[in-house]
Amino acid sequence: MQFEKLDVWKRASRLACDIYKATKDCKDYGFKDQVTRSAVSIPSNIAEGIERETANDESRFLYYAKGSAGELVTQLYIGIEIGFIAKDEGLKLVAETKEVAAMIAALIKRRKGFVKELEPDYGGCN
């Protein structure tokens, strides 16, 4: 299992554990479920991608992991705003999530040669 040797997988796994700890007293089970699913999805998709046979499959799952990181950042900001997560702790988790996302992007770039970063399309409202 080569994914277990990757620093990005180790950090993403630690981040998921930290998210569980940060939300352990949250009584809004819908929020708690959503934020923990996003967090667990990051290292899970890294592992699944690394275990895939082709570069395209690997990249697809690494992109899923990167997308889950974006989802998690959004949920953390919401959790901070509504008081489910302490601001200081939440902002540390946001920073770590962004660093993990950057590591995933670097891994994609190293494996595939580029990272797909689309420009937003505002339907002609630029």
N, C-alpha and C positions, 0 to 999 in steps of 0.2 A: 504494500500500500504506500505508494510514493506521496500521496497527498498529505499524509501525517508528518512528513518532513518539511512541509512548506510553512514558512513563518506566517504567511497570510492566513492559512487555514487555522494555525494555532491561535492567532490574534482574533480571528472571527469566532472561533469556538469560545474563547475567553470572554469576548464581548457578549455572546449569547448568554453565558452564565451570569455576567454582570447585569444584563437586562432582567433575567429572572429574579435576581436579588433586589434590583431596584423596584420591581413591581410586586414583590411578594405580599405586601399589605394592601394592594389595590383591590377594592371591592367591586369595581366595574369590570366584570369578567369578560365582557365583549372587548373592551380596550386591551385588557391584559392578554387575552388570547391573541388578538391581532398583532400586538407589538412583539410578543414572544415568538409567534410564527414567523414574522419577518426576520427576527434575529437568528432563529435557528435555520432559516432558509439560506442564509449567507454561507456558513461553512458546509452545509449539506450540499449545496449546488457546486461549491468549489470541489468537494470530494467527488461528486458524481461526474463533473466535467473532466477531472484529471484521470478518472478511471475509464473514460470513454476511449473507443478505438481510433477515431479520426480527429483531426485538428478542427474540423467544422463542428463536430459534436462537442468537443472540449470547449471551444469558444462559445457555443450557444449556452452552455451551462454556466460558464464564467460570466457571460452577459446577464443571465438570470440572477446570479449572485450580486452583481453590481446593481441591478435593478432593485433587488431586495434591500440593499444598503440605502438607496434613495428613499424607498418606502419607509424604512426604519427611521431615517433622519426626520422625515415628515411627521411620523407618529410621535417621535420624541418631542419635537417642537409643540405639537398639540398637547401632549401629556404635560409638558411644562406649563403651557398657557392655562390649562384648566385645573392645575394643581394636583395632578396625579403623580407627578415626578418632581422632586425638589430641583429648583433651577440650577444650582451649582452642579449637582450630580448629573442632571439631564444634559447640561452643556458639555460636560466631560464625555458623556456617552456619545453625543453628537460629534464631537471632535474625533473620538476614536473610530466611530463609524465612517467618517469622511476619510480618515487615514487608511482604513481597511479598503474602502472603495478605490482609493488611489493605488493601493497595492494590487488590487484586482485588475485595474486598468493597465498597470505596468506588466502584469503577468500576461494579459491578453495581447498586449503589444509585443512582448517578447516571443510569445508562441505563434502569433498570427501575423505580426508585422505592422499592425495598426489597430486603433481602437475606433469603433464607429461612434462618432459624436455628431449627431444631426443638429442642424440649425433649426430653431423653432419656426414653425409655419403658422403665422397669425392670419392666414387667409387674406393677404394683401393689405394688412393694417400696419405695415412697417413704418 
